[in-house]
Amino acid sequence: MTKVKFVSGESVPVEMHKVRMVQKIHLHPVEDRLQAMKEAGFNTFLLKNRDIFLDMLTDSGSNAMSDNQYAAMLQADDSYAGSETFYRLESVLKDMFGTKHFLPTHQGRACENIISEILVKPDSTVLMNYHFTTSKVHITLRGGLVEEIIIDEGLKITSDHPFKGNLDIDKLEEAIARLGAENIAFVRLEAGTNLIGGQPISVQNMREVAKICRREGITTVHDASLLADNLYFIKTREPEFELADLREVTREMGMLMDVTYFSGRKLGFARGGGILTNDDGLYAKMRELIPLYEGFLTYGGMSVREMEAMAVGMKETLDFDVICQTPIFVEAFTDELTKKGVPVVTPPGGLGCHVDAAAFCDHIPQEEYPAGALAAALFIISGVRGMERGTLSEERRPDGTEPLAEMELVRLALPRRVFTLSQIKYAADRLDWLHQNRKLIGGLEFEEEPSVLRFFFGRLKAKSDWPDRLAEAFRRDFGTSL
């Protein structure tokens, strides 16, 4: 992906790949989309893919693989133990991160489970720049506490700070003094902080965090699932690395952190996950849990074909032309919406475009899940499936009260090499119309509320007939049900 200046003076993103295989999608009438949303309990996770036009729910496991990845799958060594496929993947990862040990898992949250079981004790605290849903649950299920110490800029919707995902160093020092280093299970840094708009962390911030934690004897953990986008921002926003080879960056990160883990459904453009470390003691403890929870040490619950694809995908992650597509498309999407007056998170991050549902639906009380309502409304009028990243994605407190999220966002993820610029312009146009008619959107309430990770499979209902009125307004304005 690169930007090319047209005769008009406009800079337009141009893909650095050609499309050789396509998959048919469908744009169903608004009546069908309305019915599908009702049947899904106003939860976009429960929609059937057959009913969706553009699936911007997530980039997890939905990235397009390259021809070289598909070709590599044919050489997979399908052995339970000692597979050559494992050793090929291990070699690539060791070279990429400069680490001694690699433990395979079936996906990122499996890594979180193992790391938390080894490191989290009841009433211990995990400090982090910002939580991810599953990482927080694995910690709290073991009696641990989560404290977020992101820089103040990280929680501002509109900003020009290049690294809004950075952990606040002063807050880290204060937390260590207050809690005591012995009561801190680990410090977690998430690259491309998911829940605040895919905002990156800088290498300099990682250096400062690692220095303090080594001084205090605190374990550091790096969630590298969204590292690909973060590498793009390091190259383009951190002057020290403008001319650096990306392998230099990943190796420094691997050496700075005690543990690095990732979801291969994001990093590597395949499926699976893994844990990397140079710490012999941590490796020995975590290794015992791989056969218990995942599979043998040389496949860890992954298909060997996916492991071959991941090995190639990791190499491709070090190709700037490959990793820049999503951030550049997110920027184009964000700029288009900004021109139309639609409130979005800035600066544009990775992963996807993030719409500020709190401002978009400022007439909906936060207790009625404005981000969830906006995601449902967008699907009804466009067939675009996004994801709620707000109060619905939080967990109730032990006393049953509702913690209100610091941000109410709708994430419109852009899986790598999947969408075209015209499809992004379509989504922006429908969001523009919805913003002009935003007062038609109403609140939601739970019909069926799971106690854990409720955003995945909870079912809601509209608090009025607003979905029907919204669909009718769409038909009236467009003169068509599409």
C-alpha positions in Angstrom: 0.0 0.0 0.0 1.3 3.4 -0.9 -0.2 6.9 -1.5 -0.1 8.2 -5.1 -0.8 11.8 -5.9 -3.4 12.2 -8.7 -3.5 15.1 -11.2 -6.2 16.7 -9.0 -3.7 16.9 -6.2 -5.5 14.3 -4.1 -3.4 11.6 -2.5 -5.1 8.2 -3.0 -4.2 4.9 -1.3 -3.1 2.3 -3.9 -2.8 -1.4 -3.1 0.6 -3.0 -3.7 -1.0 -6.4 -4.6 -3.4 -7.7 -7.1 -6.5 -9.8 -6.4 -6.5 -13.3 -7.8 -9.4 -14.9 -5.9 -12.7 -13.4 -4.8 -15.6 -14.4 -2.6 -19.2 -13.4 -3.3 -21.0 -11.2 -0.8 -24.6 -10.0 -0.7 -26.3 -6.7 -0.1 -29.8 -7.7 1.2 -32.8 -5.3 1.4 -33.2 -3.2 4.6 -36.3 -5.3 5.6 -34.1 -8.4 5.7 -31.3 -6.7 7.6 -33.8 -5.4 10.2 -35.2 -8.8 10.7 -31.7 -10.3 11.0 -30.7 -7.8 13.6 -33.8 -8.5 15.7 -33.2 -12.3 15.4 -29.6 -11.6 16.6 -30.8 -9.9 19.7 -29.2 -6.6 18.6 -25.8 -8.1 19.0 -23.7 -8.0 15.9 -21.7 -11.0 17.0 -24.8 -13.1 16.7 -25.5 -12.1 13.0 -25.1 -14.8 10.4 -22.4 -14.1 7.8 -24.9 -14.8 5.0 -26.8 -11.7 6.1 -23.8 -9.3 6.1 -22.5 -7.1 3.2 -19.2 -5.8 4.6 -17.9 -7.6 7.7 -16.0 -5.1 9.7 -16.5 -6.9 13.0 -12.8 -7.8 13.5 -9.5 -8.5 11.8 -9.1 -11.7 13.9 -8.8 -14.7 11.6 -10.4 -12.7 8.7 -7.2 -11.3 7.0 -6.6 -12.3 3.5 -3.6 -14.6 3.1 -1.0 -14.3 0.4 -0.2 -16.8 -2.4 3.0 -17.7 -0.6 1.1 -18.6 2.6 -1.3 -20.9 0.7 1.6 -22.5 -1.1 3.5 -23.1 2.2 0.4 -25.0 3.6 1.1 -27.8 1.1 4.4 -28.7 2.8 2.9 -29.1 6.3 4.3 -32.0 8.4 1.2 -33.4 10.0 2.9 -35.1 13.0 1.6 -35.0 16.6 5.1 -34.6 18.0 8.3 -33.3 16.5 6.8 -31.8 13.4 9.1 -30.1 11.0 6.4 -27.5 10.6 6.9 -26.4 14.2 10.6 -26.0 13.9 10.2 -23.8 10.8 7.7 -21.5 12.6 9.9 -21.5 15.7 13.0 -20.5 13.6 11.1 -17.6 12.1 9.8 -16.3 15.4 13.2 -16.6 17.1 14.8 -14.7 14.3 12.0 -12.0 14.4 12.0 -11.4 18.2 15.5 -12.6 19.2 14.1 -14.9 21.8 15.2 -18.4 23.0 11.9 -20.1 23.6 8.6 -20.5 21.8 5.4 -22.2 23.0 2.5 -22.6 20.5 -1.1 -22.1 21.5 -4.4 -22.2 19.6 -4.9 -18.5 19.8 -4.1 -15.3 21.8 -6.5 -15.8 24.7 -5.0 -19.2 25.4 -1.7 -17.4 25.9 -3.4 -15.1 28.4 -4.8 -18.1 30.2 -1.4 -19.6 30.7 0.4 -16.4 31.6 -2.3 -15.5 34.1 -2.2 -19.0 35.7 1.5 -18.7 36.2 1.8 -15.1 37.3 -1.5 -13.9 38.9 -2.1 -14.6 42.6 -5.3 -13.5 44.5 -5.3 -9.8 45.2 -2.2 -9.2 43.1 -2.4 -6.3 40.6 -1.6 -6.3 36.9 -0.6 -2.8 35.6 -1.2 -2.1 32.0 -1.6 0.6 29.4 -5.1 -0.5 28.7 -7.0 -3.8 29.1 -8.3 -6.1 26.4 -11.5 -7.9 27.2 -10.2 -11.5 27.5 -6.9 -10.4 29.1 -8.8 -8.7 31.9 -11.2 -11.7 32.5 -8.3 -14.2 32.8 -6.7 -12.0 35.4 -9.9 -11.3 37.5 -11.0 -15.0 37.4 -7.8 -15.8 39.3 -8.5 -13.1 41.9 -6.2 -10.5 40.4 -6.9 -6.8 39.9 -6.3 -4.7 36.8 -5.1 -1.1 37.0 -4.8 0.9 33.8 -2.1 3.6 33.8 -2.2 4.8 30.2 -1.2 8.4 29.4 -4.0 11.0 29.7 -3.9 11.6 26.0 -4.9 8.0 25.4 -8.4 8.6 26.7 -9.0 11.7 24.6 -11.2 11.0 21.5 -9.6 13.8 19.5 -5.9 14.3 19.8 -2.7 14.7 17.8 -0.5 12.6 20.1 1.4 10.0 17.9 1.5 7.3 20.6 -1.7 7.4 22.6 -1.2 3.8 23.7 1.9 4.7 25.8 1.9 3.7 29.5 2.3 6.7 31.8 5.8 6.4 33.4 5.0 8.7 36.4 1.8 6.6 37.1 3.9 3.4 36.9 6.4 4.7 39.5 3.5 5.9 41.8 1.7 2.5 41.5 4.8 0.6 42.4 5.4 2.8 45.4 1.8 2.4 46.5 1.3 -1.3 45.9 4.7 -2.6 46.4 6.6 -4.4 43.7 6.0 -7.8 45.3 2.2 -7.3 44.9 2.4 -6.6 41.2 1.8 -9.8 39.2 3.2 -8.2 36.0 3.1 -5.1 33.8 1.4 -5.6 30.5 1.9 -3.5 27.4 -0.5 -3.9 24.6 0.7 -2.9 21.1 -2.1 -1.1 19.2 -4.4 -0.8 22.2 -7.6 -2.3 20.9 -10.3 -0.7 23.1 -9.2 2.9 22.7 -9.0 3.0 18.9 -6.0 0.9 17.9 -3.5 3.4 19.3 0.2 2.5 19.2 2.9 2.4 21.8 6.5 3.7 21.1 9.7 1.8 21.5 11.0 4.5 23.7 8.0 3.9 26.1 8.8 0.2 26.1 12.4 1.0 27.0 11.4 3.2 29.9 8.9 0.6 31.3 11.4 -2.2 31.0 14.1 -0.3 32.8 11.8 0.5 35.8 10.5 -3.1 35.9 13.9 -4.7 35.8 15.0 -2.4 38.6 12.0 -3.5 40.7 12.1 -7.1 39.7 8.7 -7.0 38.0 7.8 -9.2 35.1 6.9 -7.5 31.8 4.5 -8.9 29.3 3.9 -7.7 25.8 0.7 -8.4 23.9 2.0 -8.2 20.3 -1.3 -9.3 18.6 -1.6 -5.9 16.8 2.1 -5.4 16.4 1.9 -5.2 12.5 0.0 -1.9 12.6 2.1 -0.7 15.6 5.3 -1.3 13.5 3.9 1.0 10.8 3.4 3.8 13.3 6.8 3.3 14.8 8.3 3.7 11.3 6.2 6.7 10.4 5.9 8.5 13.8 9.1 7.7 15.8 12.0 9.5 14.1 14.6 7.2 15.5 13.2 4.3 13.4 12.3 6.0 10.2 15.2 4.3 8.3 15.3 1.2 10.5 14.8 -2.4 9.3 11.6 -3.7 10.9 13.5 -6.7 12.2 15.6 -4.4 14.3 12.5 -3.1 15.9 10.9 -6.5 16.6 14.2 -7.8 18.0 14.5 -4.9 20.4 11.0 -5.4 21.6 11.6 -9.1 22.1 14.7 -8.4 24.2 13.0 -5.6 26.2 10.0 -7.7 27.4 10.2 -10.8 29.6 7.3 -12.4 27.8 5.8 -11.7 24.4 2.6 -13.3 23.3 0.4 -12.9 20.2 -2.8 -14.0 18.5 -1.8 -15.4 15.1 -5.3 -14.6 13.9 -4.1 -11.0 13.9 -0.3 -11.1 13.8 0.9 -13.4 10.9 -2.4 -13.2 9.0 -3.3 -16.9 9.8 -4.8 -18.6 12.9 -3.2 -19.7 16.1 -1.0 -18.0 18.7 2.1 -18.3 20.8 4.3 -17.2 23.7 7.9 -16.1 23.4 10.5 -15.6 26.2 14.2 -15.6 27.1 13.4 -16.4 30.7 14.3 -20.1 31.3 12.3 -20.2 34.6 9.1 -18.8 33.1 9.4 -21.0 30.1 9.7 -24.1 32.3 6.5 -23.2 34.2 4.5 -22.3 31.1 5.7 -25.3 29.2 3.9 -27.7 31.6 0.5 -26.1 30.8 0.8 -26.4 27.0 0.0 -30.2 26.9 -2.6 -29.7 29.6 -4.6 -26.9 27.9 -3.5 -26.8 24.2 -1.8 -29.8 22.8 1.7 -31.2 22.5 4.7 -28.8 22.5 5.1 -28.9 18.8 1.6 -28.0 17.7 -0.1 -26.4 20.7 -3.7 -26.9 19.4 -2.9 -25.4 16.0 -3.3 -27.0 12.6 0.2 -27.6 11.1 -1.2 -26.0 7.9 -2.0 -22.8 9.7 1.4 -22.9 11.3 3.1 -23.0 7.9 0.9 -20.1 6.8 1.8 -18.2 10.0 5.6 -18.7 9.4 5.3 -17.0 6.0 2.9 -14.4 7.4 5.4 -13.4 10.1 8.1 -12.9 7.4 5.6 -10.7 5.5 4.9 -8.7 8.7 8.5 -7.4 8.3 7.6 -6.1 4.8 6.5 -2.4 5.1 4.4 -2.7 1.9 2.4 -5.4 3.5 1.7 -3.9 6.9 0.9 -0.4 5.8 -2.4 -1.2 4.1 -4.6 -1.3 7.1 -3.3 1.9 8.7 -3.5 3.8 5.4 -7.0 2.6 4.8 -8.0 3.5 8.3 -6.6 7.0 7.8 -8.6 7.3 4.5 -11.7 6.1 6.3 -11.2 8.4 9.2 -10.5 11.4 7.0 -13.6 10.7 4.9 -15.8 10.7 8.0 -14.1 13.7 9.5 -15.0 15.7 6.4 -18.6 14.7 6.8 -18.7 15.7 10.5 -18.9 12.2 11.9 -17.1 12.0 15.2 -14.2 9.6 15.2 -11.1 8.8 17.2 -8.0 10.7 16.1 -5.2 10.4 15.2 -6.2 7.4 13.0 -5.0 4.2 14.6 -4.6 0.7 13.4 -7.1 -2.2 13.2 -10.0 -0.1 12.1 -11.8 3.2 12.1 -13.4 4.0 15.5 -16.6 6.0 15.6 -17.3 8.0 18.8 -20.7 6.7 19.7 -21.0 8.9 22.8 -20.9 12.0 20.6 -22.8 10.4 17.7 -25.6 9.3 20.0 -25.3 11.9 22.7 -29.1 11.6 23.3 -28.8 8.0 24.5 -27.9 7.5 28.2 -24.7 5.4 28.6 -26.7 2.9 30.6 -28.6 2.1 27.4 -25.5 1.1 25.5 -25.1 3.8 22.8 -22.2 2.1 21.0 -24.2 -1.2 20.8 -27.2 0.7 19.5 -25.1 2.5 16.9 -23.6 -0.7 15.7 -27.0 -2.2 15.3 -28.4 0.9 13.5 -25.4 0.9 11.1 -26.1 -2.7 10.1 -29.8 -2.1 9.5 -29.2 0.8 7.1 -26.1 -0.6 5.4 -25.4 -4.2 5.9 -22.0 -3.2 7.5 -21.2 -5.2 10.6 -19.1 -3.4 13.2 -18.3 -4.1 16.8 -19.3 -2.4 20.0 -16.4 -1.3 22.1 -17.9 0.4 25.1 -20.0 -0.4 28.2 -21.4 -3.6 26.7 -17.8 -4.8 26.5 -17.3 -4.3 30.2 -18.1 -6.7 33.0 -20.5 -6.0 35.8 -19.0 -5.5 39.3 -19.4 -8.3 41.9 -22.3 -6.3 43.4 -24.1 -6.2 40.0 -23.6 -2.6 39.3 -22.7 -1.4 35.8 -19.3 0.2 35.3 -19.6 2.7 32.5 -16.8 2.5 29.9 -14.4 5.4 29.5 -15.1 5.4 25.8 -18.1 4.4 23.8 -16.8 3.3 20.4 -18.0 1.4 17.3 -15.1 -0.3 15.7 -15.1 -0.8 12.0 -12.2 -3.2 11.5 -10.4 -3.4 8.2 -8.9 -6.9 7.8 -5.7 -6.8 5.8 -6.1 -7.0 2.0 -9.8 -7.6 2.2 -11.8 -4.4 1.3 -11.5 -2.0 -1.6 -11.6 1.8 -1.4 -15.0 1.9 -2.9 -16.4 -0.4 -0.2 -14.9 1.9 2.5 -16.5 4.9 0.7 -19.8 3.1 0.8 -19.5 2.5 4.6 -18.6 6.2 5.1 -21.6 7.4 3.0 -24.0 5.3 5.1 -22.5 6.5 8.3 -22.9 10.1 7.0 -26.6 9.5 6.4 -27.0 7.8 9.8 -25.3 10.7 11.5 -27.7 13.1 9.9 -30.6 11.0 11.2 -29.0 10.0 14.5 -31.9 11.1 16.6 -33.9 8.1 15.2 -31.5 5.7 17.1 -32.7 4.6 20.5 -31.3 2.7 23.4 -31.0 -1.1 24.2 -31.5 -3.2 27.2 -30.5 -6.8 28.0 -32.9 -9.7 27.5 -30.3 -12.4 28.2 -27.1 -11.3 30.0 -24.2 -13.7 30.5 -22.0 -13.2 33.5 -18.7 -13.3 31.6 -17.8 -11.7 28.2 -21.5 -10.7 27.7 -20.7 -8.8 24.5 -20.0 -12.1 22.7 -23.3 -13.8 23.1 -25.6 -11.6 25.2 -29.0 -10.8 23.7 -30.6 -7.3 23.8 -33.8 -5.6 22.7 -34.7 -2.1 21.6 -36.3 0.1 24.2 -38.8 1.4 21.6 -39.8 0.8 18.0 -36.8 2.9 16.8 -35.3 0.1 14.6 -38.5 0.0 12.5 -38.7 3.8 12.2 -35.0 3.9 11.2 -35.6 1.4 8.4 -38.6 3.3 7.2 -36.6 6.6 7.1 -33.9 4.8 5.1 -36.5 3.6 2.5 -38.0 7.0 2.3 -34.7 8.8 1.6 -33.1 6.3 -0.8 -36.3 5.3 -2.6 -34.9 1.7 -2.5 -34.7 -1.0 0.1 -30.9 -1.4 -0.6 
